[in-house]
Amino acid sequence: MATFGGPWTQQKLEILRAYLDAYTTALRDRPFKLIYVDAFAGEGFWRPGSGYFPEDYEEFGEVLKGSAIIALEIQDRPFDRFLFIEKDLNRIASLNRLALQFQGQEREIQVVNEDANVVLPHFCSTMGPYDRAVVFLDPFSTEVSWTTITAISGSDKIDCWILFPLGAINRNMPIQNEPTPQLAAEFDRVFGGREYWQDFYRQAAQQPLLPDFTESPLQERPQGSELIANRYRQRLESVFYRVAPTSRTLNNSRGVALFELFFAATNPRGAPIAVQIADHLLKNW
């Protein structure tokens, strides 16, 4: 089992568990088929640690329950269907073992070895009128494309938790000079277009003393990740019916922002209560 994450991982999973409990309880007596979709399901379990910042997680070593098994263990009103998506073939065997462990409880458990950006739009387009789903987008880095976000937002049947890779974006987006064409294309994919992030950059106040007139003036963007998180919130608000006013910045032990946890809802009738519950958890957990 690979090691990754730390206290911030446990924090996001505790928030998810509390929301799934509240969500299924609220819909207990409604005639809906409840679906849980884990777009980056991993192995179902996780062991804290990190190849990048091992000093952050030395005090952790036990194997802990991941999002997939947390959803499977919801008891008050269990989900009717589970869709676990995982691109890494090495993790599929563990998910299949989980499916076997929990089968026979009048639930459908599907494990798919595929890119979430391929599976999720198809899932959204095939939802029935009485289907309702919680989608958990928990990528390792910048895997989630904006086209996937828009597919979810147009469903009218999904509540979505989105772990936005704030640290990766901030780390890869240069402070001075605009990104390389390759990086620019990556940011286009994540934000849904160049016009949604390129205005982070302005002409630098101080230019080189001996400028090369064959090149554009030196560009720079403000340091820090707050502007990036706020922009992604604006993008979510432009396509979802409602986005929770509060998000949660997940930091490592050195206070470096790694991810921003957002909640967004698509159903006009259910969104107000869903956002109220999620916002309470994000503020108080």
Buried (B, 14 or more C-beta within 10 A) or exposed (E): EEBBBBBBBBBBBEBBBBBBBBBBEBBEEEEBBBBBBBBBBBBBBBBBBBEEBEEBBEEBEEEBBBBBBBBBEBEEBBBBBBBBBBBEEEBBEBBBEBBEEBEEEEBEBBBBBEBBBBBBBEBBEEBEEEBBBBBBBBBEBBBBBBEBBBBBBBBBBBBBBBBBBBBBBBEBBBEEBBBEEEBBEBBBBBBBEEEBBBEBBEEBEEEEEEEEEEEEEBBBBEEEBBBBBEBBBEBBEEBBBBBBEBBBBBBBBEEBBBBBBBBBBBBEEBBEEBBEBBBBBBEEE
